[in-house]
Amino acid sequence: MACELLTRCSFFVDHMKELPKTSDYIQKKLCFDDYTSCNRYKIYQQFGDGIIPFNLDPADTEAVKKIIQSQREKQNHEP
């Protein structure tokens, strides 16, 4: 089963379009196999796809931690 974001994932659609071989390799390993470990997918599952930066590398765990922390703080401050 493939990731439900595959056809609209801006990392591949926009950011990686100039590197098709690299994009294909990553997609085969991550998007068609172990997509639940993808950091972009994790953000999507928790907060939707509207906040995922287009150039967020699926393996950038530090950036993901910051995004998740920021979103949780926003949620805690909403009335």
Phi, psi and omega in degrees: 000142182260158176299138180291346178269355189311310185283344181238009180291113185295338177299318180271318183295317184253304189290324185257009186296337179275354181234067187298323180291317177296317178301313179300318180298311180296317180298318179297319182284322189254308188285332181256354185237293189241050187294338179291345176270354180289129181295328176296317179296320180299318177296316178303315182297324183274323191229358184090173185268359182289343183251001182282118177299139185299331184256014179292118178292133180301341181259001184278086185291328180293316178297321180294318178301317180295318180296314181297316179298316180298316181293321178294321177297319178297317180296323181289337181262358178281141179289000000 
